[in-house]
Amino acid sequence: MSENLKQFFNLLANNPEIKEKALTCNELGKEKGLLALIELAKEQGMELSEADFKASEEELSEDELGAVSGGGM
């Protein structure tokens, strides 16, 4: 997993407002949601790409998946 993606997940875990925005992105479906998450990261000063997410899909721990999908870390 890229360092930028780790930082983004850390931000989601520690910032309820940003996490809520990420959950809203998730409701857009896979393609649009992914692009919206990349834009959300960009708004927070982070550079992420589709490749960051796709390369790490199989690497995510259960805790990280929970943080992104609405559970807690």
N, C-alpha and C positions, 0 to 999 in steps of 0.2 A: 504494500500500500504506500502511496506517495506521502511525503511529509505534509504537503498541502492538504491532502484529503484527511489525514490524521488531525491536522489543526482545525479543519472544518467540522469534523465530528466532535472534537473537543468544544468548539464554539457552540454547537447544537446542544451538547450535554450541559453546558453551563449558562446558556442564555435562553430562557423560556420564550421570549419574543421571537428570536430568530428561529428557534425550533418550531414554533407555531407556523411561521412563514414556510419553513421546509415541509411541514406536513401538508400545507395547502398546495405546495408544488407537487407533492406526491399524488394528490387527487386528480392531477391533470392527465394522468396516464404516463406510460413509460417514456416515450419520446419527448413530449412537451414538458413533462415533469423534470426530466434530466436537464433539458435546456434551461428550465426555470431555476433549478438548483445551481447550475453553473452561473447564472446571472445573479442569484442571491449571494453566492460566494464572492463574485466580483464586486458587488455592492459593499461587501465587508473587507475589501482590499485583498482578496485571495484569488489566485489564479488556478482555476481548475478546468479540466477538459473532459470530454466524453471518455477519452482513453483512461483518465484517472479512475473513473467510476467502473468502467468495464474491466479494467485490469484487476481491480480489487473485489469484484463481485464474489468470487469464490474464497477470498481471503478474510472476509469480515467475520469477526467473532459474534457470538450470540448477543453479547452486551452492545456491540456497535450496531448490530441490526435493530436491537430494541430501541436504541437511542434515536435512530433515524425513523423508525416506524411508530414511535409514540411511547415506547416504554422508557424506563429510566436507566441510567448507568450507575 
